[in-house]
Amino acid sequence: MEKTISEIQKEVDDWAQQFEKPYFSPLSMLATMTEELGEVSRVVNCMYGDKNKKNGESLKALEEELGDLLFALICMANDQEISLDSAFTKKMEKVYQRDNNRFVRK
């Protein structure tokens, strides 16, 4: 059975709350998200772009890098008490209104 975003946020928070300082500062978490996005970018660039991996370098799978980025994003949302369910709902409402006729349909 798949988990909801709320369940995932709770699972991360339950794990984080076992520590004296469950989350890094917002600036540190932003830096972490930036680092993780850079790793996603590197994998995609090696897979589809002009970038070649260095000799002896083994790249993590895109799935793993996206998981790392998602975890960092969830930590930021949890620390700031943001429901990603709510944030996603609001984003989709905006997409349906603003972008509904923006792109060519199949």
Contact map, one row per residue, 1 for C-alpha under 8 A:
1110000000000000000000000000000000000000000000000000000000000000000000000000000000000000000000000000000000
1111000000000000000000000000000000000000000000000000000000000000000000000000000000000000000000000000000000
1111111100000000000000000000000000000000000000000000000000000000000000000000000000000000000000000000000000
0111111100000000000000000000000000000000000000000000000000000000000000000000000000000000000000000000000000
0011111110000000000000000000000000000000000000000000000000000000000000000000000000011000000000000000000000
0011111111000000000000000000000000000000000000000000000000000000000000000000000000111000000000000000000000
0011111111100000000000000000000000000000000000000000000000000000000000000000000000000000000000000000000000
0011111111110000000000000000000000000000000000000000000000000000000000000000000000000000000000000000000000
0000111111111000000000000000000000000000000000000000000000000000000000000110010000010000000000000000000000
0000011111111100000000000000000000000000000000000000000000000000000000000000000000000000000000000000000000
0000001111111110000000000000000000000000000000000000000000000000000000000000000000000000000000000000000000
0000000111111111000000000000000000000000000000000000000000000000000000100110000000000000000000000000000000
0000000011111111100001000000000000000000000000000000000000000000000000000010010000000000000000000000000000
0000000001111111110000000000000000000000000000000000000000000000000000000000000000000000000000000000000000
0000000000111111110000000000000000000000000000000000000000000000000000000000000000000000000000000000000000
0000000000011111111001100000000000000000000000000000000000000000000000000000000000000000000000000000000000
0000000000001111111111000000000000000000000000000000000000000000000000000000000000000000000000000000000000
0000000000000111111101000000000000000000000000000000000000000000000000000000000000000000000000000000000000
0000000000000001111111000000000000000000000000000000000000000000000000000000000000000000000000000000000000
0000000000000000111111000000000000000000000000000000000000000000000000000000000000000000000000000000000000
0000000000000000101111110000000000000000000000000000000000000000000000000000000000000000000000000000000000
0000000000001001111111110000000000000000000000000000000000000000000000000000000000000000000000000000000000
0000000000000001000011111000000000000000000000000000000000000000000000000011001000000000000000000000000000
0000000000000000000011111101100000000000000000000000000000000000000000000000000000000000000000000000000000
0000000000000000000000111111100000000000000000000000000000000000000000000000000000000000000000000000000000
0000000000000000000000011111110000000000000000000000000000000000000000000001001000000000000000000000000000
0000000000000000000000001111111000000000000000000000000000000000000000000000000000000000000000000000000000
0000000000000000000000011111111100000000000000000000000000000000000000000000000000000000000000000000000000
0000000000000000000000011111111110000000000000000000000000000000000000010011000000000000000000000000000000
0000000000000000000000000111111111000000000000000000000000000000000000000001000000000000000000000000000000
0000000000000000000000000011111111100000000000000000000000000000000000000000000000000000000000000000000000
0000000000000000000000000001111111110000000000000000000000000000000000010000000000000000000000000000000000
0000000000000000000000000000111111111000000000000000000000000000000010011000000000000000000000000000000000
0000000000000000000000000000011111111100000000000000000000000000000000000000000000000000000000000000000000
0000000000000000000000000000001111111110000000000000000000000000000000000000000000000000000000000000000000
0000000000000000000000000000000111111111000000000000000000000000110110010000000000000000000000000000000000
0000000000000000000000000000000011111111100000000000000000000000000010000000000000000000000000000000000000
0000000000000000000000000000000001111111110000000000000000000000000000000000000000000000000000000000000000
0000000000000000000000000000000000111111111000000000000000000000100000000000000000000000000000000000000000
0000000000000000000000000000000000011111111100000000000000000100110000000000000000000000000000000000000000
0000000000000000000000000000000000001111111110000000000000000000000000000000000000000000000000000000000000
0000000000000000000000000000000000000111111111000010000000000000000000000000000000000000000000000000000000
0000000000000000000000000000000000000011111111100000000000111100000000000000000000000000000000000000000000
0000000000000000000000000000000000000001111111111000000000000100000000000000000000000000000000000000000000
0000000000000000000000000000000000000000111111111110000000000000000000000000000000000000000000000000000000
0000000000000000000000000000000000000000011111111111100000000000000000000000000000000000000000000000000000
0000000000000000000000000000000000000000001111111000000000000000000000000000000000000000000000000000000000
0000000000000000000000000000000000000000000111111100000000000000000000000000000000000000000000000000000000
0000000000000000000000000000000000000000000111111110000000000000000000000000000000000000000000000000000000
0000000000000000000000000000000000000000000011011111000000000000000000000000000000000000000000000000000000
0000000000000000000000000000000000000000010011001111100000000000000000000000000000000000000000000000000000
0000000000000000000000000000000000000000000001000111110000000000000000000000000000000000000000000000000000
0000000000000000000000000000000000000000000001000011111011100000000000000000000000000000000000000000000000
0000000000000000000000000000000000000000000000000001111110000000000000000000000000000000000000000000000000
0000000000000000000000000000000000000000000000000000111110000000000000000000000000000000000000000000000000
0000000000000000000000000000000000000000000000000000011111000000000000000000000000000000000000000000000000
0000000000000000000000000000000000000000000000000000111111100000000000000000000000000000000000000000000000
0000000000000000000000000000000000000000000000000000100111110000000000000000000000000000000000000000000000
0000000000000000000000000000000000000000001000000000100011111000000000000000000000000000000000000000000000
0000000000000000000000000000000000000000001000000000000001111101100000000000000000000000000000000000000000
0000000000000000000000000000000000000000001000000000000000111111100000000000000000000000000000000000000000
0000000000000000000000000000000000000001001100000000000000011111110000000000000000000000000000000000000000
0000000000000000000000000000000000000000000000000000000000001111111000000000000000000000000000000000000000
0000000000000000000000000000000000000000000000000000000000011111111100000000000000000000000000000000000000
0000000000000000000000000000000000010011000000000000000000011111111110000000000000000000000000000000000000
0000000000000000000000000000000000010001000000000000000000000111111111000000000000000000000000000000000000
0000000000000000000000000000000000000000000000000000000000000011111111100000000000000000000000000000000000
0000000000000000000000000000000000010000000000000000000000000001111111110000000000000000000000000000000000
0000000000000000000000000000000010011000000000000000000000000000111111111000000000000000000000000000000000
0000000000000000000000000000000000000000000000000000000000000000011111111100000000000000000000000000000000
0000000000010000000000000000000000000000000000000000000000000000001111111110000000000000000000000000000000
0000000000000000000000000000100110010000000000000000000000000000000111111111000000000000000000000000000000
0000000000000000000000000000000010000000000000000000000000000000000011111111100000000000000000000000000000
0000000010010000000000000000000000000000000000000000000000000000000001111111110000010000000000000000000000
0000000010011000000000100000100000000000000000000000000000000000000000111111111000000000000000000000000000
0000000000000000000000100100110000000000000000000000000000000000000000011111111100000000000000000000000000
0000000000000000000000000000000000000000000000000000000000000000000000001111111111110000000000000000000000
0000000010001000000000000000000000000000000000000000000000000000000000000111111111100000000000000000000000
0000000000000000000000100100000000000000000000000000000000000000000000000011111111000000000000000000000000
0000000000000000000000000000000000000000000000000000000000000000000000000001111111000000000000000000000000
0000000000000000000000000000000000000000000000000000000000000000000000000000111111100000000000000000000000
0000000000000000000000000000000000000000000000000000000000000000000000000000111111110110000000000000000000
0000010000000000000000000000000000000000000000000000000000000000000000000000110011111110000000000000000000
0000110010000000000000000000000000000000000000000000000000000000000000000100100001111111000000000000000000
0000110000000000000000000000000000000000000000000000000000000000000000000000000000111111100000000000000000
0000000000000000000000000000000000000000000000000000000000000000000000000000000001111111110000000000000000
0000000000000000000000000000000000000000000000000000000000000000000000000000000001111111111000000000000000
0000000000000000000000000000000000000000000000000000000000000000000000000000000000011111111100000000000000
0000000000000000000000000000000000000000000000000000000000000000000000000000000000001111111110000000000000
0000000000000000000000000000000000000000000000000000000000000000000000000000000000000111111111000000000000
0000000000000000000000000000000000000000000000000000000000000000000000000000000000000011111111100000000000
0000000000000000000000000000000000000000000000000000000000000000000000000000000000000001111111110000000000
0000000000000000000000000000000000000000000000000000000000000000000000000000000000000000111111111000000000
0000000000000000000000000000000000000000000000000000000000000000000000000000000000000000011111111110000000
0000000000000000000000000000000000000000000000000000000000000000000000000000000000000000001111111111000000
0000000000000000000000000000000000000000000000000000000000000000000000000000000000000000000111111111000000
0000000000000000000000000000000000000000000000000000000000000000000000000000000000000000000011111111000000
0000000000000000000000000000000000000000000000000000000000000000000000000000000000000000000001111111110000
0000000000000000000000000000000000000000000000000000000000000000000000000000000000000000000001111111111000
0000000000000000000000000000000000000000000000000000000000000000000000000000000000000000000000111111111000
0000000000000000000000000000000000000000000000000000000000000000000000000000000000000000000000000111111100
0000000000000000000000000000000000000000000000000000000000000000000000000000000000000000000000000111111100
0000000000000000000000000000000000000000000000000000000000000000000000000000000000000000000000000011111110
0000000000000000000000000000000000000000000000000000000000000000000000000000000000000000000000000000111111
0000000000000000000000000000000000000000000000000000000000000000000000000000000000000000000000000000001111
0000000000000000000000000000000000000000000000000000000000000000000000000000000000000000000000000000000111
